[in-house]
Amino acid sequence: MQKSTNLDTSVETLNSTRQGTGAVQMRIKNANSHHDRLSQSKSMILTDAGKATEPIPRHRRNHSQHVLKDIIPPLEQLMVEKEGYLQKAKIADGGKKLRKNWSTSWIVLSSRKIEFYKESKQQALPNTKTGHKPESVDLCGAHIEWAKEKSSRKNVFQITTASGTEFLLQSDIDFIILDWFHAIKNAIDRLPKDPSTPSRSLELFKIQRSSSTELLSHYDNDIKEQKPEHRKSLMFRLHHSASDTNDKNRVKSRLKKFITRRPSLKTLQEKGLIKDQIFGSHLHTVCERENSTVPRFVKQCIEAVEKRGLDVDGIYRVSGNLATIQKLRFIVNQEEKLNLDDSQWEDIHVVTGALKMFFRELPEPLFPFSFFERFVEAIKKQDNNTRIETMKSLVQKLPPPNRDTMKVLFGHLTKIVAKASKNLMSTQSLGIVFGPTLLRAENETGNMAVHMVYQNQIAELMLSEYKKIFSSEED
């Protein structure tokens, strides 16, 4: 009779345990149902496999707190999304206008804020201990936009915070400022428009902490109520679930370290994390991939300009909208079908800007590094016929992708010059535009100003004597 009573008591205890566990799991599921994030509850579901490998901790409440700390990372650990040097000017503080003073700042972007340091973060951090904290900007409810009218500098955009503070950020390098603009815009878009509304990550954190605390508290009660053999099994399973979470955290940590090392484009391509792109790839690589000696994108741009841009005032000199150019660049890199007759590319300066960007971002310019000094020596020759013959000889020695692309490009530019009365683009104007883009020394020294003069002169001669220099290819 005594044995029967004990058996009934055990059954009731087991049933109450299952019901309690199910109720906790239901609360977690309801709290996270919008994104179906059950990672915490799944890792804590009890299983009957295994035996205890460690003694039961005497202080179970402390044990629960340690497990909770392992499962949910501290909220303060905000991952840095981007950092680097930019030019910064603060033009308003709380709605009050300020005098615009540009300064170089080390900028650190995280998920919710931007911090401005006077020097790189590694050097600035020791100063924070002495009270010199970095200036911080809350991005929640902020607005970002290009601000050409706010400064005579190029590539300027403005950030306006919810509190009325305004900043201008700028860089002379196009792709750097574009990268920053989109990174900050994406961070703002992820945050709620109302600064008083907690961010989605904070809400999720609170739900997970509340649910996890409740579940662990329930486990502690189960351990107190159950018999020693039941406690032994339960503590093993709780330890096992924490170990699984630690494994996941180690993977996240390794991935974070890999990203923060800022691997080069070549490294990412070799590891297969990103595919080969058009912009930023070597000319011969693009041509080999397309089984051609002239990149398809170059042909498409030239065709579009000759179709609707020969008479446009300042063609190749006037800059197109930088954001639209970046959008076009992204589409080309993703190997999406490109139609330059589409209305979104209606501004022909966007097409010419993208073409110039393609040549500017070549790791090795259209005139290869090994030929740079030889072309400079050729342009220095006093006799014009000797200059032309030397240029012609050098062009014939170029690799086929460089030679053929050069022929197509300069042939196109001669058509621009032929319409100079309408587009106001002379040979000299095009030489100034394309010289530094197509030619540069591998190691720039103090002779940059002298090199620029030669770069322009070489481009001008290739245009003015196009037929003589490329005559062998045309015959």
C-alpha positions in Angstrom: 0.0 0.0 0.0 2.8 2.3 0.8 4.5 1.6 -2.5 1.3 2.5 -4.4 1.1 5.9 -2.6 4.7 6.7 -3.5 4.0 5.8 -7.2 0.9 8.0 -7.3 2.9 10.9 -5.9 5.7 10.5 -8.5 3.2 10.4 -11.3 1.5 13.6 -10.1 5.0 15.3 -9.7 6.0 14.3 -13.3 2.7 15.5 -14.7 2.9 18.9 -13.0 6.5 19.2 -14.2 5.5 18.6 -17.8 2.6 21.0 -17.6 4.7 23.7 -16.1 7.4 23.2 -18.7 4.9 23.3 -21.5 3.4 26.5 -20.2 6.8 28.2 -20.1 7.6 27.0 -23.6 4.2 28.4 -24.8 4.9 31.8 -23.2 8.3 31.9 -25.0 6.7 30.9 -28.3 4.0 33.6 -28.0 6.5 36.3 -27.1 8.7 35.5 -30.1 6.0 34.4 -32.6 6.5 37.3 -35.0 9.9 36.2 -36.1 9.5 32.6 -34.9 12.7 33.0 -32.9 12.7 29.9 -30.7 16.4 29.5 -30.4 16.4 30.1 -26.6 13.4 27.8 -25.9 14.7 25.1 -28.3 18.1 25.0 -26.6 16.4 24.5 -23.2 13.8 21.8 -24.0 14.5 18.8 -21.8 15.6 15.5 -23.2 16.2 12.2 -21.4 19.5 11.3 -23.0 22.8 11.3 -21.1 24.0 11.2 -17.5 25.5 13.8 -15.3 29.1 14.6 -15.8 29.5 17.2 -13.1 28.3 17.5 -9.5 25.2 19.5 -8.8 26.1 23.1 -7.9 25.1 24.0 -4.3 24.0 27.5 -5.2 21.4 26.9 -7.9 20.3 30.5 -8.1 23.9 31.6 -9.0 24.1 28.8 -11.5 21.0 30.0 -13.3 22.4 33.5 -13.5 25.6 32.2 -15.0 23.8 30.1 -17.6 21.6 33.1 -18.5 24.7 35.3 -18.9 26.2 32.7 -21.4 22.9 32.5 -23.4 22.2 36.2 -23.7 25.1 38.5 -24.5 25.2 41.9 -22.6 23.2 44.7 -24.4 26.2 47.0 -24.2 28.2 44.8 -26.7 27.1 46.7 -29.8 29.0 45.5 -32.8 30.9 48.2 -34.8 29.6 48.3 -38.3 32.1 50.7 -39.9 34.9 53.0 -38.9 37.4 55.3 -40.6 38.5 58.9 -41.3 36.1 61.5 -42.8 35.9 65.2 -42.8 33.3 66.5 -40.3 31.6 69.8 -39.7 29.0 70.4 -37.0 26.6 73.1 -38.3 23.8 73.0 -35.7 23.4 72.0 -32.1 19.9 71.5 -30.8 18.5 73.6 -33.6 21.0 76.5 -33.0 23.1 77.2 -36.0 26.9 77.0 -35.7 29.8 78.3 -37.7 31.0 75.6 -40.1 34.5 74.4 -39.2 35.8 71.3 -41.0 38.0 68.9 -39.2 39.3 65.3 -39.7 37.5 62.8 -37.4 37.8 59.1 -36.8 34.2 57.9 -37.1 32.8 54.8 -35.6 29.3 53.6 -36.7 27.4 51.1 -34.6 23.8 49.8 -34.8 22.3 52.9 -33.1 24.9 55.7 -32.9 27.9 57.4 -34.5 30.9 58.4 -32.4 33.4 61.0 -33.5 37.0 60.7 -32.3 39.9 63.2 -32.9 42.1 60.3 -33.8 41.9 56.6 -34.5 39.8 54.7 -31.9 42.8 52.6 -30.7 44.7 55.8 -29.8 41.6 57.7 -28.6 40.4 55.1 -26.1 43.0 55.9 -23.5 41.9 59.5 -23.5 38.3 58.5 -22.6 39.5 57.4 -19.2 40.7 61.0 -18.5 37.2 62.4 -19.2 37.7 63.3 -22.9 34.8 61.2 -24.2 34.0 61.1 -28.0 31.1 63.0 -29.4 28.2 60.7 -29.8 25.2 61.0 -32.1 22.0 59.0 -31.6 20.7 57.8 -35.1 17.2 56.9 -33.9 14.8 59.3 -35.7 17.7 60.9 -37.6 17.6 61.9 -41.3 20.4 61.7 -43.9 20.6 63.4 -47.3 23.1 64.7 -49.8 23.9 68.4 -49.2 25.7 69.9 -52.3 24.3 73.3 -51.5 25.8 73.3 -47.9 29.4 73.3 -49.0 31.7 74.1 -51.9 33.4 70.7 -51.3 32.3 67.7 -53.3 30.7 64.5 -51.9 29.0 66.1 -48.9 26.0 64.7 -47.0 24.2 65.9 -43.9 22.9 64.0 -40.9 20.1 65.7 -38.9 19.3 64.1 -35.5 15.9 64.1 -33.8 17.2 66.6 -31.3 18.1 69.1 -34.1 21.8 68.6 -34.2 23.3 68.7 -37.8 26.5 67.3 -39.1 28.2 67.4 -42.5 30.4 64.5 -43.6 32.7 64.6 -46.6 35.5 62.7 -48.5 37.1 63.5 -51.8 37.1 59.8 -52.7 33.8 58.9 -54.3 33.4 55.2 -53.4 34.4 55.9 -49.7 31.8 58.6 -49.2 29.2 56.4 -51.0 30.0 53.5 -48.8 29.6 55.6 -45.7 26.3 57.2 -46.9 24.7 53.8 -47.5 26.0 52.3 -44.3 24.6 55.1 -42.2 21.3 55.2 -44.1 20.8 51.5 -43.6 21.5 51.9 -39.9 18.9 54.7 -39.6 16.3 52.7 -41.6 16.6 49.8 -39.2 15.8 52.0 -36.2 12.3 53.3 -35.2 11.4 56.8 -36.4 10.3 57.8 -32.9 13.4 58.1 -30.6 11.2 57.2 -27.5 10.4 53.8 -29.1 12.9 51.1 -28.1 14.7 49.5 -30.9 13.6 46.1 -32.2 16.8 44.5 -30.9 16.2 45.9 -27.5 12.6 44.6 -27.5 13.8 41.1 -28.5 16.5 41.2 -25.8 13.9 42.0 -23.1 11.6 39.3 -24.3 14.4 36.7 -24.4 15.7 37.8 -21.0 12.3 37.7 -19.4 11.4 34.3 -20.9 14.8 32.8 -20.1 14.7 34.0 -16.5 11.2 32.6 -16.1 12.2 29.2 -17.6 15.4 29.0 -15.5 13.4 29.9 -12.3 11.0 27.1 -13.2 13.9 24.7 -13.5 15.2 25.7 -10.1 11.8 24.9 -8.5 11.7 21.5 -10.3 15.2 20.7 -8.9 14.0 21.6 -5.4 10.9 19.5 -5.6 12.2 16.4 -7.4 14.1 13.5 -6.0 17.9 13.4 -6.1 18.0 11.1 -9.2 15.7 13.6 -11.0 17.8 16.5 -10.0 20.9 14.8 -11.4 19.4 14.2 -14.8 17.9 17.7 -15.0 21.2 19.5 -14.2 22.9 17.5 -16.9 20.4 18.6 -19.5 20.6 22.2 -18.4 24.4 22.1 -18.6 24.1 20.4 -22.0 21.9 23.2 -23.5 24.2 25.9 -22.2 27.2 24.1 -23.9 25.3 24.1 -27.2 24.8 27.8 -26.9 28.4 28.4 -26.0 29.4 26.5 -29.3 27.1 28.9 -31.2 28.7 31.9 -29.5 32.2 30.7 -30.4 31.2 30.5 -34.0 29.8 34.1 -33.9 33.0 35.3 -32.2 35.2 33.8 -34.9 33.0 35.3 -37.6 33.2 38.7 -35.9 37.0 38.5 -35.6 37.2 37.6 -39.3 35.1 40.6 -40.3 36.9 43.1 -38.0 40.2 42.1 -39.6 38.8 43.8 -42.8 40.0 41.2 -45.3 40.9 42.5 -48.8 38.7 42.0 -51.8 41.1 39.4 -53.1 40.9 37.4 -49.9 37.1 37.5 -49.9 37.0 36.3 -53.5 39.5 33.5 -52.8 37.3 32.3 -49.9 34.3 32.4 -52.2 32.5 34.9 -50.0 31.9 37.3 -52.9 31.9 36.6 -56.6 34.0 38.3 -59.2 32.8 41.8 -60.1 33.1 44.1 -63.0 34.1 47.3 -61.2 37.5 46.9 -59.4 38.6 43.8 -61.3 41.6 43.7 -63.6 40.8 44.5 -67.2 42.2 41.2 -68.5 40.1 39.3 -65.9 36.9 41.0 -67.1 37.7 40.3 -70.7 38.6 36.7 -70.1 35.3 36.1 -68.3 33.4 37.6 -71.2 35.6 36.0 -73.9 36.3 39.4 -75.4 39.1 42.0 -75.6 36.7 45.0 -74.8 34.5 44.8 -71.7 30.8 44.6 -72.4 30.0 47.5 -70.0 32.4 49.8 -71.9 30.7 49.1 -75.2 27.2 49.6 -73.7 28.2 53.0 -72.2 29.8 54.2 -75.4 26.8 53.1 -77.5 24.4 55.0 -75.1 26.5 58.2 -75.2 26.8 58.2 -79.0 23.1 57.6 -79.2 21.9 60.5 -77.0 24.9 62.4 -75.6 27.1 63.7 -78.4 25.4 67.1 -78.4 25.1 67.4 -74.6 26.9 70.4 -73.1 29.9 69.3 -71.0 29.6 65.6 -71.8 32.2 63.7 -69.6 33.0 67.0 -67.8 29.7 67.4 -65.9 29.3 65.0 -63.0 26.2 62.8 -62.7 24.2 62.1 -59.5 26.6 60.1 -57.4 23.9 57.9 -55.7 22.5 56.9 -59.2 25.9 56.1 -60.5 26.5 53.9 -57.4 23.1 52.1 -58.1 24.2 51.5 -61.7 27.6 50.2 -60.5 25.8 47.8 -58.1 23.6 46.4 -60.9 26.6 45.8 -63.2 28.5 44.1 -60.4 25.5 41.8 -59.7 25.6 40.8 -63.3 21.9 41.8 -63.7 20.6 42.5 -67.2 21.5 46.1 -68.0 19.4 48.4 -70.2 20.9 51.9 -70.4 17.8 53.0 -72.3 15.7 52.6 -69.1 14.3 55.8 -67.7 16.3 55.5 -64.5 19.5 56.1 -66.6 17.9 59.0 -68.5 20.6 61.4 -67.3 23.5 60.7 -69.7 25.9 62.1 -67.2 25.2 59.1 -65.0 26.3 56.8 -67.8 29.5 58.8 -68.4 30.2 59.0 -64.7 29.9 55.2 -64.4 32.2 54.7 -67.4 34.9 57.0 -65.8 34.4 55.2 -62.5 35.0 51.8 -64.2 38.4 53.0 -65.6 39.3 54.8 -62.3 38.7 51.7 -60.2 40.8 49.4 -62.4 43.6 47.9 -60.1 46.0 48.6 -63.0 45.0 51.5 -65.3 44.3 51.2 -69.0 47.9 52.3 -69.7 49.7 49.6 -67.7 52.1 50.6 -65.0 55.0 49.1 -66.9 54.4 51.4 -69.8 53.8 54.6 -67.9 57.4 55.9 -68.0 57.8 54.9 -71.7 54.7 56.9 -72.7 56.0 59.9 -70.7 59.4 59.6 -72.5 57.6 59.5 -75.8 55.5 62.6 -75.1 58.7 64.5 -74.2 60.2 64.1 -77.6 60.5 67.4 -79.5 59.7 66.2 -83.0 56.0 65.6 -83.5 56.4 62.7 -86.0 58.8 61.0 -83.7 56.3 61.3 -80.9 53.5 59.8 -83.0 55.7 56.9 -84.2 56.9 56.1 -80.6 53.3 56.2 -79.4 52.2 53.9 -82.2 54.9 51.5 -81.4 54.0 51.4 -77.7 50.3 50.9 -78.4 51.1 47.9 -80.6 53.1 46.3 -77.7 50.2 46.6 -75.3 48.2 43.4 -74.2 45.2 42.9 -76.5 42.6 43.9 -73.9 44.4 47.2 -73.2 45.1 47.9 -76.8 41.6 47.1 -78.1 39.8 48.9 -75.3 42.0 51.9 -75.8 41.2 51.9 -79.5 37.5 51.8 -78.9 37.5 54.4 -76.2 39.6 57.0 -78.0 37.7 56.3 -81.3 34.6 57.2 -79.3 36.2 60.4 -77.9 37.1 61.6 -81.4 33.4 61.6 -82.1 32.9 63.8 -79.0 35.5 66.2 -80.3 33.9 66.3 -83.7 30.8 67.8 -82.0 32.8 70.3 -79.9 30.8 73.2 -81.3 27.7 71.9 -79.5 29.1 70.0 -76.5 32.0 72.4 -75.9 34.4 69.5 -75.2 37.7 70.1 -77.0 40.6 67.8 -77.2 42.3 69.6 -74.4 39.1 69.3 -72.2 38.9 65.6 -72.7 42.6 65.2 -72.1 42.2 66.9 -68.7 39.2 64.6 -67.9 40.8 61.3 -69.0 44.5 61.8 -68.6 44.7 61.1 -64.8 42.0 58.4 -65.1 43.7 56.3 -67.8 47.4 56.9 -66.8 49.1 56.9 -63.4 52.4 55.8 -62.0 52.5 52.7 -59.8 54.3 54.6 -57.0 53.3 58.2 -56.9 56.1 60.5 -55.7 56.6 64.2 -55.4 56.3 64.5 -59.2 52.5 64.2 -59.2 52.0 67.7 -60.6 54.5 67.0 -63.4 53.0 63.7 -64.1 49.6 65.2 -64.4 50.8 67.5 -67.2 52.2 64.5 -69.1 49.1 62.5 -68.5 46.9 65.2 -70.1 49.3 65.6 -73.0 49.4 61.9 -73.7 45.6 61.7 -73.8 45.4 64.7 -76.1 47.9 63.3 -78.5 46.1 60.0 -78.6 42.9 61.9 -79.6 44.4 64.4 -82.1 46.5 61.8 -83.9 44.1 58.9 -83.4 44.1 57.7 -87.0 48.0 57.6 -87.3 48.5 55.9 -83.9 45.9 53.2 -84.5 46.3 52.9 -88.3 47.7 49.4 -88.1 44.6 48.1 -86.4 42.3 49.8 -89.0 44.1 48.6 -92.1 
